[in-house]
Amino acid sequence: MQDRGGKLTITPFYNCLPKSHGLCYSKSMETHIAREEIQRCIPHLGIGTIEPIGKGEQNEAFLVNQKLIFLFPKKRSTDWMKPQAALLPELKKYVSAPIPQFLYSSRDSQGNIVCVGYPMLSGEHISREFGQQHPNMGEKPIQELIKFISQISEVPLATARAAGVTEVNRKNDYEHTLAKFRNLPKDDLTPEILNFVEESYATHLGNSENFNYTPVLVHGDLRPQNLLFASHGDLTGILDFGCLAISDPACEIGVAERSWGRKKFLRQFFARYPDMDTENFRRRLDFEKINQRTNAYCFGVRTNREEHKNWAIRELATLANNAPRMEF
């Protein structure tokens, strides 16, 4: 998000349909199959209307009776949804923003989750049009989002671990990304980008201070399509907790700030944490930005998704041109 004359505008990251309720739309699962599954698992629920509203990397979503969201995990055996189902009731004790509460949950004979359902949350996704219609929100959405980040980080790690949330070793994660990058064909990358990526990883991995942080619970995917707001800027819903993790808090900010304008977002974030080592945090944030783009490039190459690959190439080229220090 960028401030132009005090008005709210958006720098988009992914272009998702507003009605997708946090998931990038791509019709896949047949609607009649979803209806049959829901009716079989929850026979007392009368289904009047049902329509597909989105497909993410790990689940597909349907709107039932214009008021309930049902999620179907693509791979039941991965147990991807179990941490959410276990932790979301606990999160309500710590966060003030509305979050999904699974009223319906069904499992197969092996104990894997077949589907979950929750009441649809109110609000709108932030977009250029939304910002133009409500120009007086100011920085309220950023303040609300930072408040949520602060609240979720206060959840006891023992509670998150008991729910099955994974703890991410950032050093191992970065080394894994670099190994993936090295093993891919890179004919479409310039020598400048190749050198920049290699040098960035060598510098960051070689400094132990970059891993001197207190891990916290993070949402992991605070992109605009996972956030709902009211016209006055209040945060009315946080969606898609599928990336919950115990990790470096800089990773949470790295996802959140990229659609809002880094300078504005970090100014408010650091104001909330005046005793923070801002230099160390900025350094981790800088590298997380590089790591995200490198991961996007690897994903684009492996899946033959040109839009991901080309976006990553453009971003890495920009970062390489701005090296050694990105401006805030």
Secondary structure, DSSP 8 states (H G I E B T S, - for coil): -EEETTEEE---SS---GGGTTS-----S-HHHHHHHHHHH-TTS--S-EEEEEE-SSEEEEEETTTEEEEEES-GGG-TTHHHHHHHHHHTTT--S-----SEEEE-TTS-EEEEEEE----B---HHHHHH-GGGTTHHHHHHHHHHHHHTTS-HHHHHHTT--B--HHHHHHHHHHHHHTS--TTS-HHHHHHHHHHHHHHHT-GGGG-S--EEE-S---GGGEEE-TTS-EEEE---TT-EEE-HHHHHHHHGGGT-HHHHHHHHHHH-TTS-HHHHHHHHHHHHHHHHHHHHHHHHHHT-HHHHHHHHHHHHHHHHHTT----
